[in-house]
Amino acid sequence: MQKISSVPLIDISLPVQTTIFYQACFEVQKLDIFQGEELWARLLSLLETPPLSTNFEWFGISDQNFIYNSGSYFIFVALIALSFTGRELISRVMILCRRQEWARKLGVATSNEAYYFGMKQALQKLFIESYFEILLAVSVGLMAFRLHPISEFMQTRDDKLCTCVTLAFALLCIYMPLRAFYVVRNELGSLQNPRQILKIGVFFEDLKTNN
């Protein structure tokens, strides 16, 4: 659905009804449930850039700033980090109150022995699930560097942040597929092992591994 709904971004002629249908599909597959672009526009003041084309503008990508076009991705990252960190803090506080039965029960319910591993797995899964949207936003963000010298994207704190995040995610978009291929290829003989599934299953989830 992600690839199909993005077809109209290419400069091709489509009937109006088809374009409206694709626009609705594009909005659904973005899953921007927290209206991230509006939030970032209020929090950050980034260098103004024009839409990449009228097609992109029609589909809601009205500029070339990566953070604006990332939608709710970074909000989900923050929620995941807060969730794991909050559970860990509650668990540690309950250790101090372990003489109380309710504290022991709450501590057991919130304890997570693999705190960092669990958060890392959740963030990796989020990135992989959002890969196409991130790749599209990064590609549009990199195209903005054609408009002005790179120095103009480093004038303010917000622009420096956006530029650094854009370049970091550009590298990440290259690194993650290569890492997934390397890991799965090296562990091909043990992908049915429950420990391996727990450890690297995020890289081959929903893929056939028996042929």
URDAVEN-V424242 format. One record per pair of residues at least 24 apart in sequence whose ideal C-beta (glycine too) atoms are under 8 Angstrom apart, sorted by the first residue. I is the first residue (numbers start at 0). J is the second residue. Records with the same first field share a line. If there is no record, write none. Layout:
I = J + J
This chain:
0 = 24 + 27 + 28
1 = 28 + 131 + 132
2 = 131
4 = 28
5 = 131 + 135
7 = 54 + 57 + 58
8 = 52 + 54 + 55 + 58 + 60
9 = 54
10 = 52 + 54
18 = 57
21 = 58
22 = 57 + 58 + 59
25 = 58 + 59
26 = 59
28 = 132
29 = 59 + 70 + 132
30 = 70 + 71
31 = 70 + 71
32 = 71
33 = 71 + 74
34 = 71
35 = 69 + 70 + 71 + 72 + 73 + 74
36 = 67 + 68 + 70
38 = 74
39 = 66 + 67 + 69
40 = 67
43 = 157 + 160 + 161
44 = 155 + 157
45 = 157 + 158 + 161
46 = 147 + 151 + 152 + 154 + 155 + 158
48 = 143 + 146
49 = 146
51 = 139 + 142
55 = 139
60 = 139
63 = 139 + 140 + 142 + 143 + 146
64 = 140 + 143 + 161
65 = 136 + 137 + 139 + 140 + 161 + 164 + 165 + 168
66 = 160 + 161 + 164 + 165
68 = 135 + 136 + 139 + 140
69 = 132 + 133 + 136
70 = 132 + 136
72 = 125 + 129 + 132 + 133
75 = 125 + 129
76 = 122 + 125
79 = 118 + 121 + 122 + 125
80 = 118 + 122
83 = 111 + 114 + 117 + 118 + 121
84 = 118
86 = 110 + 111
87 = 111 + 114
120 = 201
123 = 201
124 = 201 + 204
126 = 171 + 175
127 = 175 + 179 + 201 + 202
130 = 172 + 175
133 = 168 + 172
134 = 172
137 = 165 + 168 + 169 + 172
140 = 165 + 169
141 = 165 + 169
178 = 202
179 = 203
183 = 208
